[in-house]
Amino acid sequence: MRILMKNINNRLKLLILVTFILSTGISQQVLAEPMDHSQHQGQKSVKQAKTICQKIAVTCGKTVTSAFAPNGDFWRIWSQQDNIYYQISPDNGQNFGIAKAVGIAKEKISARNENRPKIAFDSKQGVYLSWASPREKKYTADIRYSYSSDYGKTFSTPITVNDDGLLTGHSFNEMVVNDEGDVSIVWLDGRLKQRKDAGNGSAIFIASGNMTKAKSQFVNQEVVNGTCVCCRLAVDYNQQGKLAILWRHIYGDNIREFAITTLGEQSTPYQVSHDHWKINGCPHQGGALSIAQDNRYHMVWYNQGDKGKGIFYSYSNDAGKSLSLPLAVGEQAAQAAHPHMSERKGVIDIVWTQFTGTEHQLWHQQSTDKGVTFGIARVLATSTKGSDRPFIVQGQNNSFVSWHRFQQGHWLNQL
C-alpha cells in the first residue's frame, strides 16, 4: 500500500512539474541537459581581452614587424587603436624602451596574418613605414607611407602610394630601402580587374621614389597580372642592384604556383614551383626570398598540390630559370606551414611553424654550405595560445628569428 501511494505521489509531482514547464514556456531541453555557459564565457573573455588591451603593449598586437637599424638598434612595430606603435631595443631584444606612437593622425591599419605594416631604414637616421589602410568597402584599401628623418622623433604626414584613385584592393605591401633613401614599395593591386583581359586574381604594382629629395613622388608601374590575391610577396636586391620579386601566381584553371621575376633583367616571369595546387581560393601562404653575394637565389614556399605537399626549399644560380631539386622541409603530418628564410655568408636559415594539437611550435633548420645540405631540424619555442608568422631578421653580425606569440608577447632569438 505504501509503495502504491509513493508511486502515485511521484506521478502527481511529475504531472505538476510538467504543467509548470508548459505554463512558463521553459524548454524541456533545459531540464534534460546542463546549461551551456560557453557562449557567456566567450563574451567574458572578449571583454577581458578588451580590458587588457586598453593599455599600449606589444602583447595587444595581432602582428609584429621588426628590423635592425644600421646602428644595431632593434625596432619592433605593431598596430593598436588605429595607430602604429614602436619600441626600440639596444641589446638584441633583451630590453626595450617605452612604447611610442608614430606621430601621425589615426587611421585604420591592416595588421593580420600576411598583411601588416612594414619598416625599413637608410644610413642617415631615416625610418620608413608603409602599410595598407582599409577603405569603406570590404576588400578595398590604399597603400600608405610615412617617413622620419630624425630616427622616429617625428614622422611625415602619410601619403597614398597607389595613384589610381580607385576604390579597390591595394594591400600586402612590401618595402625595401637602400642606404641613400631610395624606396621601392610593391603590393597586390586590384585596379586591373576593370580591364577586359583582367583574368583572375590581382596584379603586382611597384612604386619607387626618394622622399629625401625635393619634389620626389611615387610613380606606379605594373609588374605582372594574375597573382593570388592574399599571399604575401617576397623581395630582395640581387648583386646588380636589381629588385627580384617572388609571389604566388595563378596558372590555367586555378593552379596556384610560385613565380619569380627580376626587374630590368627579364621580360617573362619564371615559374619556380611545380606542385600543381589547384584551389579556388587564396591559401594565405606566401614564400620567402634571399639573394646571396654570389647571386644565388634562395627560396622557400608552401603548397598542397597533387605533385607536392608542404614546405619546400630550393635555390637557383640563374635568377629562377632553373632550380635545384626542391627539398621538403618540416612534417606534413604536423601541419608544417608559414615558412621564412634568410641567407647570410653562405648560411641558410629556415623557420616555420607546426601544430601538435595542443601547442604551436617554432622550428628551425640550417645549412652551412649554401643550401646543399641541411642539419637536423629543431624546436626553438612553443605557444599554447596561437601565434603569428615567424620571420628572420638580420642584425649587424647575426641572424635572428622574430616570433609573436598571442598573449605571451613578442620573442627574438639569435639563430
N, C-alpha and C positions, 0 to 999 in steps of 0.2 A: 504493500500500500504506500509506504514511504517512497519507494523507488518510483512508483507511478506518479505520485504527487510531485516529486522532484523533476521528472521529465516534463510534466505539464507546466510547471513553473518556468523551466528553461525555455520551452516553446513560447510561452507567454512573453518572456523577456525578449526573445528574438523577434517576435511579432511587433512588440513595442519599438524595438530598435530600428527595424525596417521601416515602420511607419514614420519614425522620426527622420530617418535618412531621406525618404521620399518627400516629406513635407518641407525639409530645409534645403533640398537640392544638392546635398553633399554627394559626390561621386562615390560609387562603390569601389572604384579603384583606390581611393584614398584609404579605405579600410583594408583592402586586400594587400597593398604594398606600402612600405615605409615611404615617407615623403622624401623626394629627391631635392637636396639643398644645393646641388652642384651649380645650378644657374645663379643662385643668390651668392654663392661663394665666388663665382667668376666675376660677378658685379663688384663684390667687395675687393677682389684682387685688383680689378681695374682702378677702383677708387684709391686703393693703397698705392698702386703704381703712379697714379697722377699726383698723389700727395708727395711721394718720394721725389718725383721729378720736378717739383716746383723749384728745387734748388738747381743751380747750374753745375753739372758734373758730367764727366765723360761716360759714366755708367748709364746716363739717361739717353745717350745717343744710340740710334739704331745701327749706324755705321761709323767707323773711324777711318780717316785717311791720314797717312803720316809720311814724313820725308825728313831727311837730314839736310840742314843748311850747309853752305860751304865752310862755315866756321866750326862745324861739328855739333851745333845745337840740333836736338831732335824735336821736331814740331809734330803735334797731332791736332786734327781739326774734326769737329762734328757739328751737326745741325741740331738746334734745340730752340723751341719757341720762336720760329721764323727768323732765326739768325744763325750765323756761323761763329762758333767759339773755338779758341785755340789755347793750347798750353805748350810751354817750352821746357825741355829738359836739357841741362848742360852735361849730364853724365849718363848718356845712353839709356834713358828711361828709368833710372833708379829714383830720381826725384824730379818733380815738376813744379813750376811756378803756378801762380793762381790762374784760374781760367779767365780769359778776357774775350769780350765780344769784338768781332770785326766792326769797326766804326762806320757802318752803313745803315740805311733805313731798312726796317724789317720787311721781308717778303717771303713767300713760300719757297722752300728749297727741297728738291728731291734728294732723299737720302735713304735708299733702301736697296739691299742686295747689290745688283750690278751697277746701279745708277747712284752716284754720290758726288759730293764736291771734290775738287782736285786742288793740289797745292804744288808750287814749284818755286825755284829761286834763281836769281842771277848771281854774279860775283860782286855786285855793287850794293848790297843791302836790300835788293829788291825782293819782294814777296808777291807772288802771283796766285790768284784764286779764280777758279771757274766752276760753274755749277749750272744745273738745269732748274728753272723756276716754272712750276706748273701754271698753266693758264686756266681760264674759266671753263673750258670744255675738257672732258675726260680725254686722256692720252694726248694732250697738247702741252707744249712748254716752249720756253725760249732758253737759249744758251746765254749765260750771263758771265761777266768778267769784271774783276776789280784788281787794283794794283797798289802796292805800298812801296814807296821809295825810301822809307825810314825804318825798315825792319819791323813793320807791324804797328807802329805807333799811330799812324793814320792810313786810311785807305781811300782810294779814289771813288767817286760816285760810280756805281755799277753801270755798265753799258750792255746792250744786247748785241751779241756777236753775229747771230744769223740775220741776214739783211733782206729777207724776203717779205717780212711784214705779214705773213700768213698765220692764221690760227690752225696750226698743225703740229705734228710732233717734231721736236728738236731736243734730243736728250742723249744720254750715255756718252758724255763728253770725256775726252782725254786731252791732256795738255803737256807739252814739253817746252822748256825754255833753255836757251843757251846762256853762256856767261855774259854776253853783251845785251841780253834782254830781248832777243828775237823770240817771239812767241808763236807757236803753232798749236791750234786747237782743232781737233777732229771730233765729229759727232755723227749720230744717226739722225737723218733728216727725212721728213715726210712730204716735202714740197713737190716732189716729182709725181706724186700719186695722181695729180690732176692731168698729167700728160697721157696721151693715148697709148704710148708704149711704156707706161709706168711699170707694168708687171707686178709681181708680188713683192712684199716687204718694203724696206726703206732704202735710202741712199746714204752714202758717206759723203760728207762735205768737210772741207778744210778751210780755215781762215788763218792767215798769218799777218803779223804786224809787229811793231815795236813801239809801245806806248811811252817810252822814254824820249822818243823823238817827236818833234813838233809836227802836228797835223797828220800823224800816223793813224791809220784806220784798218779795220779788219775787212779784207776783200774775200768774199766767199767763192769757192770753186768746188765743182762736183768732182768726186774721185771715182765713184762707181755706183751703179744702181743694182737693186735686187738683193739686199742684205737682210739677214734676220733682224727683227725689229727691236729686240731687247736682250741681246747678248753683248757684253762689253767689248770694246775694241782694245787692241794692244798695239803700242807704238814704240819705236826706238830709232835712233840715228845709226846709220852704218858708218864705216870709216871714211867714206867720201862726203859725209855730211848730208846724205840724202835720208829722208824720212821713210821708214818702212811701216806698213800697217797690216795687222793680222785681224781677220774677222770671220764670222760665220756667214757663209753665202748660201743663197737658195738656188739650187740647180734643178732644172727639169720640173718634175712633178713633186715639189716639196722635199727634195733631197737636200738636207742641210749639212754642208761640209765646210771646212775651213779653207780660206784662201788668203793669199798674201800679195802685196804689191809694194814696190819701192818707187816712190815718186821721182820722176825725172830719169828713170833708168829702164822702165818697161812700159809698154802700151797696154798689155793684156795681163790681168792677174793670173797667178799660178794657183791651181788647186793643190793643197798640201795634205788634206786628209781624204781617205777613200773608204770610209766605214759604212757608207750607204745608209745613213739615218734618215728615214722617211717619216716625217712628223708634221702634222698640220697645226703647228703652234710653235711658240718660242721656248726653248729649254732653259733660258736664263743661265746659261753656262758659257762664258767667254773663255778665250785662251790667253796665253802669255807669250811674249817675245822678248828675247835678249840677244843683242848682237855683240860678238866678241871683237877684240882688237885685230884678230886675223880675218875678220869679216865673216866668220861662221855664224849663221843664223840658228839660234836655239829656240825651240818652240814646244809648248805643251798644249793639249786640248782635251776636251771631253766629248764623247759621242756614245750613242746607244743604237748603233746600226746593225744591219744584218751581217756585215763583214767585220765589225769591230765594236766592242762594248767596253766602256770605261775610260780611264785616263791614258793618254799616250804622249810619249816624248820622242822628238826627232830633231835632227839638225840638218842644215843644208850648207854646202860650200859655194852655191851659185844662186843665192838670194831666193831660194824656194823652187827653182826649176826642177831640181832633183833632190831627194831626201834620203837620209839613212833609214834603215829598216825601223819602223816605229816600235818603241819599247813600251810594253804595258806597265803601268805604274799603279800601285795600290791594290786593294782587294775589292773586286767587283761585288762579292757577296756581302761586304760590309759597307756598301754604298759609297765607295770612294768617289769624291767629286770636288769641284771648285779648286782646280789646281792653279798654282802660280809658280814662277821660276825666275831665276836670275843667274847670269854668268859673271864671274869676277876672276880674272887672271887664270883662266883655264879650269876653274872650279865651278861646277854646275850644281845649284841647289834647287830642289823641287819640294814644295809643300802642298798639302791638300788636307781635306777633312774626311773622316769616316764616322760611321754611327754604329754603336754596338747594340742598340735597342734601348739602352738606358743612359748613355753618355755620348757626347760628341768628342772626337779625338782629332788632334792636330798631328799629322805625320810629316816626316822629313826623310828625304833620300838624297845622297850626294855623290857626285862624280868628281874625281880629281885628275882625270885625263881627257878633258874637253868633251865629255859626253860619250866616250867609247864604252866605258864600263861604269857600273854604279855599285856602291856599297849596300849594306843591308838597311832596309827602311826601319825607322824607329819612331815611337810616340814621343812627342815633345810636351804636350799638355792636354788636359781634358776639360770638358764643361758639361754640367748636368742641366743647364738652363738654356741651351741653344747657343749659337754663335754666328758671327759674321764671317765673311770670306777671309782667308789668310792672305797676306801679301808680304813679299820680300822687299826690303828697302836697303839701300846701300849707304853705309857710313863712310867715314874717311878711310878706315883701314879694314873694315869687316862688313860682312853681310848680316842682316838681322831679319827675323820674322816678326811681323806685326799682326796680332790677332785680338779681336774684340769679342769677349765672352759676355753674353747677356747676364745682367745682374751681378756679374763678377768683376767686370771692368776690362780695360784695355791692358794687353800684355805684350811686352817686347823682349825678345831673346836673341842673343848672338848665336849664329849658326857655326 
